[in-house]
Amino acid sequence: MNRLERNYDRLTGVERFRLVIAACARGDDTEVRTLADTCPSFDYRTKDWECFGRINASAHVVASLALDLAPRLHLIRFADTQDRLLEFTFEMVEEQAFRSWMAGFKLAGGDVKALEAFSDGSRGPPAFGPGAELPRGWSGH
């Protein structure tokens, strides 16, 4: 028994771990076995593993699922951003179409006040369904 071996029972966990790694690296199986055999044993109290083991496993499943879905989450956020951008762009195009229609209407001599009186309250050019009466002076062409 060498001098270090006599002190194996006094090693900290970190010291013992380092010695085991060093012994493994040099292929000294006897030293690894001696370090393992002289490692202190402890008794622990723990919660029922049938319950808390399942809770622990469930946490791992949820974490794995979250890690798996995380890359896809940015795609969902990107699609949502694109949807909002498309909606904003559509609103801008709709606004420009309305302004262009109104400019053409005024340029053609249209009476904006008469148009407002005829309006159904919605913003934009009047929509005429089948059988709807056109304002006086409108030919419908």
C-alpha angles and dihedrals in degrees: 000000000000125000093259091049091058089059098047091106090059097052119117118234091256093049092048091048092052092049092049091051091048091049091049090050092055093041095244101153092170091058091047090052093047092050090049094047093050094047110116118248123222133195115227134191117219140168121268105291093209088068106026093038088060091047089051092048090048090053089054092049092050092047091049091049091049091050090049094048098041094084090049093048091070088055090054090048090046091051090049091050091048090050091053091045091050090049091050091047091050090051090051092049090047090050091049091048090051092049091048092049091049092048090051091045092052092043090054089054097258118165107239093193091054089048091051091050090051094045120112090222095268120118115249139035116337116264114220119204126195111301095011116142117242119225115265111280095025116119096188092235 
